[in-house]
Amino acid sequence: MKITEKEFNVATGEETITEREETAAEKKARELHEKETALMAAEQEAKATAKAALLNRLGITAEEAALLLS
């Protein structure tokens, strides 16, 4: 994956843009972050599904549940 880096020199007003390949460490960190993000999204989806199923079994809406819990 290409990484684009942008540097701006305030004193001269010069802007430098460089492209480079990611290092092995950067690739490993990116892939780990992608896996963690996917896992968190799956967990949130599972919680939302469980919540919806529970509300459906109780026969109430999310707004009604919020009123009961407030």
Long-range contacts (C-beta under 8 A, 24 or more apart in sequence): 1-27, 1-30
